[in-house]
Amino acid sequence: MEGPLTSDFSAARLHLERAYHYLHGNDETSRSTCEALDLLIEAVTEAQHRKPEPGVLEFPPGAVRQHG
């Protein structure tokens, strides 16, 4: 079974910031697209700095010793 895929948030943020840079027009489409990119950049930045959730290890049956 394959493990979870990991995203390259750093690279994604770089590309989004470049796209934002190229949309410097003063028209409505450029402004609304930049607003949307702002939200995406913020979401990617938060994901980039989020700490991974700790996993839970399950022991196979019979692996735990019982004292008695």
Buried (B, 14 or more C-beta within 10 A) or exposed (E): EEEEEEEEBEEBBEEBBEBBEEBEEEEEEBEEBBEEBEEBBEBBBEEBEEEEEEEEEEEEEEEEEEEE
